[in-house]
């Protein structure tokens, strides 16, 4: 089974896997789900690809003392 990592856009409670485990997912939490489940969660507007969010984060570079 192919799995993908997704990031929660808001907190939600529900089935996190096909095994029937209930999960309390927090906002910005990264979870690993099957591709099928990811498609369902994306359609409901609950998650986005984790890689898409990583691209939007600023670099964690130390900018103190950097020339302007």
N, C-alpha and C positions, 0 to 999 in steps of 0.2 A: 504494500500500500504506500503510495506517495504521500508525503506529508509536507506541509509548508508552514512557515512561521508568519503569524499575523499579529497586528497590534490593535488592541481594543480602542475604539474611538470614544466609548463611554462605558461606564460600569454596567454589567448585566449579570443575571443569574440564569443559568440554563444548562442544557446538556453540552458538555465540552467535547465529548467524543462519542463515537458510535457504541462504545461499551456501556453507555448509560450512566457514566459518572456525572453527578451534578457538580457544577463549578460556580464559584463566585468570582467573576472576572472583574478586575479593577481597571479604571481608565489608564491607558498607556501600558498596560501589562502585555507582554509578548507571550503568546501561547502557540503551541504546535498542534495543528489539526490536519486531518486528511484534506486532500484537494476538494473533494465533494463538499465537505463541511465548510471549508473556507468560502466556496462559491455561495453557499446558502447564507452564511454570516455576512458576506459582502453585500448580497442582495438585500438583506435586512438593514444595511447601513450601520452594522455594529463594529466592523473591523476594516482594516486596510492592510496591504502587504507591509511587513516589517521592514523590508528593504527600501520601500518608498519613503518611510519615515526617516530612516538613517540618512538618506540623501539630503533631507531638509535640515538636519541638525547642524549647527555651526561647529566648526572644529574646536576641540578642547585645547587650543594653543594658549600659552601664557602671553598675553599682550601687554603686560606692564613694562614700561620702559621702552616700548617699541617706538621707533621714529614715526612722526606723523606726517 
